Amino acid sequence: MEQKKQRMPRKSSATVGNREHSSRRFVLPVYVHQVWKCVDRQRNTWEQLTYKTQDGQEHFVSGPRLMEMKPAYSPIFHDLSQAYQASESHDITRRDFTIERTQGSDGFPKYTTTPRDLSAFTPAEHDIPVGYLSKDGVFNLYQEACPPRIVGESNNDPFTTTALPGDKQATNGAIKNAPDF
């Protein structure tokens, strides 16, 4: 009887001993033009991904999004950083990128980021909310989507959202003014 290897769920933070520590994240506002999925590799057939709203209307996946990456591990972050360094003006906002996800030889997804030609894209043409256009706006959108978690040192439940009086506090890094330790 053959045993199958089971993948362990990926954690968003590193665990040292019994304590959980946060990992660095880089959040980049992006505009997703379209998302395609291969439905038949033999015939090379693709379909554009859609989603349904609460009222049942179907829409293509597109529009502004926040892309969260771990700088130490993200091939997308690495490729975007290289494109930034290679650009004379150090400006990647004028260029489109294609991000392709394939199955790696180890069974995990593999991402390839390819710079495209210069784009005529302007935020005004696409009705992008103001929150995506500034550093503070992106921070507020991200903090709303991923609120910081306070972990109390003397509390036995590391997933509690409130610290007990006198506890040292740590955060998941999603706030501007993290306390000094």
Order of alpha helices (4+ residues) and beta strands (2+ residues): beta-beta-beta-beta-beta-beta-beta-beta-alpha-beta-beta-alpha-beta-beta
